[in-house]
Amino acid sequence: MKKNILLITAALIGCCETWAYDFTAKDANGNTICYDILSNESLTCKVSQTPKTNFSSTEVIVPNEVTAESGNGKGTTYTVTSIGDEAFYNCSNLTSVTIPESIESIGEDAFLGCRGLTSFDVPNGVKTIGSGAFFECTGLTTFTIGCNVEKIGNEVFDCCENMKSLYSNIVEPFYVEEGAFRDLVEECTLYVPAGTKEAYKSTYYWCLFQNIVEDSSLGTETEEGATKCDRPTISYSDMQLTFTSTTSGATYHYTITDSDIKSAYTTDGKVKLVAAYDISVYASAEGYNNSDIATATLYFTEATLQITTEARDVETLQGRAILVSREGKALAVSGIGNGETVALYDLSGRLISEATSADGTARLDASRAEGDVVIVKAGERTLKVKM
């Protein structure tokens, strides 16, 4: 496929690549971002292709306005209106990119190969998302599309096989090119504004999603200038999930999906169970915009079965569950005993990190993890976890 060839080529000639741009400026985290001037009359610019060596932090914040620090237009302030083609091409070291409401378009292959991204929010100012924009972003598990997007190109989410939740704020779904969602339609849940499910089910390519769920929080624009709710954390103990946000008065909106729940058939009489819940949650509060979405997976290491008979007898097989959530380059593991040691390994058995739990949670440094799958070992229980 074209994108695979491009990635291989980039790896082979990376040492010889050059980047053409008009000026550079640092973001709030000290990352040097390259920009091209779009108009000196309207004073607008776009993010240009920026080498990953420019990023001293794994988190990038693209500003609404930027003042040129070097190159053409030095000292002039421009409004950033576009993420250009290949702007963050193959920047696999990035774990978070925040783009402002001033952005109107995301170019082709803009984030291609950004495997470290786990979630992404397209703001409501964006109208177009170019072909291959998030191709091979294998770390993505959640993605939110703003309410004013009018066009989504081909192969946008190709090879994003770990995506679990796609949130669309689009009230009137439009035709999407074949191939845009082809790697998502079977395993990823599509969340749409209340009252629009039937419209999505009758509009190509949206209609191919096997699981479409209405969400009343979608389809509304965020309040300009309002602060976002703090992204909630997720923990687990004693058969109970707990959501916590530092925003006072927060309400939590959650979704739990289980891939074992389905109607199907088997020819050999056997069904392999995943025994895991995928959890997503965001926080809302009066006077605040909705928070970013937090995700986690609850793994059942031993089955728990409760049976109530007509005589009201109850038989219970006790089991345990472990919650694993990703926090940037760390994994938070809860549902374990205080003082219990948890270790993280790669698939070759190499120890990556270990930690001792406090208040039922251990946080493991996963920055040295290689590949998309790691092994979490808590006591005698071992889990394979997708990064």
C-alpha positions in Angstrom: 0.0 0.0 0.0 1.1 3.6 -0.7 1.4 4.6 2.9 3.6 1.6 3.9 5.9 2.4 1.0 6.1 6.0 2.2 7.0 5.0 5.7 9.7 2.6 4.6 11.1 5.3 2.3 11.2 7.8 5.2 13.1 5.4 7.3 15.7 4.7 4.6 16.4 8.3 3.7 15.5 10.1 7.0 19.1 11.3 7.4 18.9 13.1 4.1 15.5 14.7 4.5 15.1 18.5 4.5 12.2 20.6 5.6 11.2 23.9 3.8 9.3 26.4 5.9 8.9 30.1 6.4 9.5 30.5 10.1 9.6 28.6 13.4 8.2 29.3 16.9 8.0 27.4 20.2 4.8 26.1 21.7 3.9 26.2 25.4 6.0 23.1 26.1 9.2 24.4 24.3 8.7 22.4 21.1 9.9 24.1 17.9 7.1 24.0 15.3 7.6 24.9 11.6 5.1 27.2 9.9 4.3 28.4 6.3 2.7 31.8 5.7 -0.6 31.5 3.9 -1.3 35.2 3.5 0.5 38.3 4.6 -2.7 40.3 4.1 -4.9 38.3 6.4 -1.9 37.3 8.5 -2.6 33.5 8.4 -0.3 30.6 8.5 -0.3 26.8 8.6 1.8 24.2 10.5 4.4 22.9 8.1 6.2 19.6 8.1 8.2 19.5 11.3 10.9 16.9 12.0 10.3 14.9 15.2 13.8 15.9 16.5 12.2 19.4 17.1 10.1 18.0 19.9 11.7 18.2 23.3 8.3 17.2 24.9 6.0 14.4 23.9 3.0 16.8 24.2 2.5 19.4 21.5 0.1 22.4 21.8 -0.6 24.3 18.6 -1.6 27.9 19.4 -4.4 30.0 17.9 -1.8 32.7 17.2 1.9 32.5 16.8 4.7 35.1 16.5 7.5 34.2 14.1 10.7 33.8 16.0 13.0 33.2 13.0 12.9 33.2 9.2 10.4 35.1 7.0 8.0 37.4 8.9 10.1 37.4 12.0 8.3 39.3 14.7 4.9 39.2 13.0 1.9 37.5 14.6 -0.1 35.1 12.5 -3.4 33.2 13.1 -2.9 29.4 12.6 -5.7 28.2 10.3 -4.4 24.8 9.0 -2.4 21.7 9.9 -0.5 21.2 6.6 0.1 18.0 4.7 2.6 15.7 6.5 2.9 18.3 9.3 3.6 15.7 12.0 4.6 12.9 9.6 6.0 9.9 11.4 6.4 11.7 14.7 6.0 8.5 16.7 7.4 10.1 19.8 4.4 12.3 20.4 1.7 11.2 22.9 -0.6 14.2 22.7 -1.3 16.9 20.1 -3.8 19.7 20.9 -5.0 21.9 18.1 -7.0 25.1 18.5 -10.5 26.2 17.3 -8.8 28.4 14.7 -7.8 25.4 12.6 -10.1 24.9 9.6 -8.4 22.0 7.8 -6.1 19.0 8.6 -4.0 18.1 5.6 -3.2 14.8 3.9 -1.0 12.5 6.0 -0.8 15.2 8.6 -0.3 12.7 11.5 0.6 9.6 9.5 2.7 7.2 11.7 2.1 9.0 15.0 1.9 5.8 16.9 2.2 7.3 20.3 -1.1 9.2 20.1 -3.9 7.5 22.2 -6.7 10.0 21.7 -7.4 13.0 19.5 -10.0 15.8 19.4 -10.8 17.5 16.2 -12.1 21.0 17.2 -15.3 22.5 15.9 -13.5 24.9 13.6 -12.2 22.1 11.3 -14.1 21.6 8.1 -11.9 19.1 6.2 -9.8 16.1 7.2 -7.4 15.1 4.5 -6.8 11.6 3.1 -4.5 9.5 5.3 -4.5 12.1 8.0 -4.3 9.5 10.9 -3.0 6.6 8.9 -1.2 4.0 11.0 -1.8 5.8 14.3 -1.9 2.4 15.9 -2.0 3.8 19.5 -5.3 5.6 19.0 -8.2 4.2 21.1 -10.6 7.2 21.0 -11.2 9.9 18.5 -13.6 12.9 18.5 -14.8 14.6 15.3 -16.0 18.2 15.6 -19.5 19.3 14.6 -18.5 21.4 11.6 -16.5 18.8 9.6 -17.8 18.6 6.1 -15.4 16.3 4.3 -13.3 13.3 5.4 -10.8 11.9 3.0 -9.9 8.3 2.0 -7.8 6.1 4.3 -8.0 8.6 7.2 -8.0 5.8 9.8 -6.3 2.9 7.9 -4.3 0.7 10.2 -5.8 2.2 13.4 -6.9 -1.2 14.5 -6.9 -0.4 18.2 -9.6 2.3 18.0 -12.4 1.4 20.3 -14.6 4.6 20.3 -15.2 7.2 17.5 -17.3 10.2 18.7 -19.0 12.2 16.0 -20.5 15.6 16.7 -21.9 15.9 13.2 -25.6 16.4 13.3 -26.2 15.8 9.6 -24.0 13.0 8.4 -22.6 13.3 4.8 -21.2 10.8 2.3 -17.7 9.7 3.2 -15.3 8.2 0.7 -14.9 4.4 0.7 -12.0 3.4 2.8 -12.1 6.2 5.4 -13.4 3.9 8.2 -12.7 0.4 6.7 -10.5 -0.7 9.6 -13.0 0.5 12.2 -16.5 -0.6 11.2 -16.3 -4.0 12.9 -14.6 -3.5 16.3 -15.0 0.3 16.9 -18.2 1.8 18.4 -19.5 4.9 16.6 -21.1 7.4 19.0 -23.5 10.0 17.4 -25.7 12.9 18.6 -29.1 12.0 20.0 -31.8 11.5 17.3 -29.3 11.0 14.5 -28.7 7.2 14.6 -31.1 6.5 11.7 -29.5 9.2 9.6 -26.1 7.6 10.1 -27.4 4.1 9.4 -28.7 5.4 6.0 -25.5 7.4 5.0 -22.5 5.8 3.4 -19.8 5.0 4.8 -21.1 5.6 8.3 -23.8 3.0 7.8 -21.2 0.2 7.8 -20.4 0.6 11.5 -21.8 -2.5 13.2 -22.3 -0.7 16.5 -23.8 2.9 16.5 -24.8 4.4 19.8 -26.6 7.7 20.4 -25.0 10.1 23.0 -26.9 13.2 24.2 -23.6 15.0 24.9 -22.6 15.1 21.3 -23.6 17.6 18.6 -23.3 20.8 20.5 -20.5 23.4 20.2 -18.2 24.1 23.0 -18.5 27.5 24.8 -15.8 29.8 23.5 -13.4 30.9 26.3 -14.7 28.3 28.8 -12.3 26.0 30.6 -12.4 22.3 29.9 -13.3 20.0 32.8 -10.3 18.1 34.0 -9.9 14.7 32.3 -11.2 12.1 34.8 -9.1 9.2 36.1 -10.5 5.7 36.3 -9.9 3.2 39.2 -11.3 -0.1 40.3 -11.8 -1.9 43.6 -14.2 -4.4 45.1 -16.4 -4.7 42.0 -16.8 -0.9 41.7 -15.4 1.6 39.2 -14.6 5.0 40.5 -14.3 8.1 38.3 -12.5 11.2 39.7 -12.0 14.7 38.3 -10.4 17.7 40.0 -13.2 19.9 38.5 -15.7 20.6 41.3 -19.3 19.4 40.7 -18.3 17.2 37.8 -20.8 14.7 36.3 -19.4 11.6 34.6 -20.7 10.2 31.3 -19.4 6.7 30.7 -19.8 3.9 28.2 -18.9 0.2 28.9 -18.6 -2.2 26.0 -17.9 -6.0 26.1 -16.9 -7.7 22.9 -18.1 -11.0 24.3 -21.7 -9.8 24.1 -22.9 -10.7 20.6 -25.1 -13.0 18.6 -23.1 -15.4 16.4 -22.6 -19.1 15.6 -19.8 -21.6 15.9 -19.3 -24.8 14.0 -17.1 -26.6 16.7 -19.2 -25.6 19.7 -16.4 -23.5 21.2 -16.4 -19.7 21.9 -13.2 -18.0 23.1 -14.0 -15.3 25.6 -12.1 -12.0 25.9 -13.4 -11.5 29.5 -12.7 -7.7 29.3 -14.7 -4.5 29.5 -13.6 -1.4 27.5 -14.5 1.7 29.4 -14.6 5.3 28.3 -15.7 8.4 30.3 -15.7 12.1 30.1 -16.6 14.8 32.7 -19.0 17.7 32.4 -19.8 20.6 34.8 -21.8 23.8 34.7 -19.7 26.6 33.3 -17.1 24.2 31.8 -16.7 22.5 28.4 -16.7 18.7 28.4 -13.4 17.1 29.4 -11.2 15.0 27.1 -12.2 11.3 27.1 -10.4 8.8 29.4 -10.3 5.1 28.6 -9.4 1.9 30.4 -9.9 -1.8 30.1 -11.1 -4.0 32.9 -9.7 -7.6 32.7 -11.3 -10.4 34.5 -8.6 -12.8 35.6 -11.0 -15.3 37.1 -14.7 -15.6 36.2 -17.4 -14.7 38.7 -20.7 -16.5 38.4 -23.8 -15.7 40.5 -26.8 -17.9 40.3 -30.1 -17.3 42.0 -32.6 -20.2 42.2 -36.3 -20.1 42.8 -35.5 -21.0 46.5 -33.4 -17.8 46.6 -30.2 -19.8 47.1 -27.1 -18.0 45.7 -23.9 -19.7 44.6 -20.9 -17.4 43.9 -17.5 -18.2 42.5 -15.3 -15.4 43.7 -13.1 -13.7 41.1 -10.8 -10.7 40.7 -10.5 -8.1 38.0 -7.7 -5.7 37.2 -8.2 -2.3 35.6 -5.5 -1.0 33.2 -5.6 2.5 31.9 -3.0 4.5 29.9 -1.8 7.8 31.2 0.6 9.2 28.6 3.7 7.0 28.7 2.5 5.3 31.9 0.1 2.4 32.7 -2.0 2.7 35.8 -3.0 -0.7 37.3 -5.8 -0.8 39.9 -7.9 -3.5 41.6 -4.8 -4.9 43.4 -3.8 -5.0 47.1 -1.8 -2.3 48.8 1.9 -3.0 48.7 1.5 -5.5 45.9 4.3 -5.4 43.3 3.3 -5.1 39.6 5.8 -5.6 36.8 5.7 -4.7 33.1 7.4 -6.8 30.5 7.7 -6.8 26.7 6.8 -9.9 24.7 10.4 -11.2 24.8 10.2 -11.3 28.6 12.4 -8.2 29.2 11.5 -6.3 32.3 10.5 -2.8 31.4 9.5 -1.4 34.8 7.9 -2.4 38.1 6.1 -0.5 40.9 4.4 -1.1 44.2 0.8 -0.2 44.6 -0.5 2.5 46.9 -4.2 2.9 47.6 -4.8 0.0 45.3 -3.1 1.5 42.3 0.4 1.0 40.8 1.8 3.2 38.0 4.3 1.7 35.6 6.6 3.6 33.4 6.0 2.3 29.8 8.2 4.8 28.0 10.7 2.0 27.1 8.1 -0.4 25.8 8.5 -1.5 22.2 5.7 -2.7 20.0 1.9 -2.5 20.5 1.5 -5.2 23.2 3.1 -5.6 26.7 2.7 -8.0 29.5 1.5 -6.8 33.0 2.2 -9.2 35.9 0.4 -8.7 39.2 1.1 -11.5 41.6 0.4 -14.7 39.8 -1.9 -13.0 37.3 -0.5 -12.2 33.9 -2.2 -10.0 31.2 -1.4 -9.1 27.7 -2.3 -5.4 27.2 -2.5 -3.4 24.0 -0.6 -0.1 24.3 
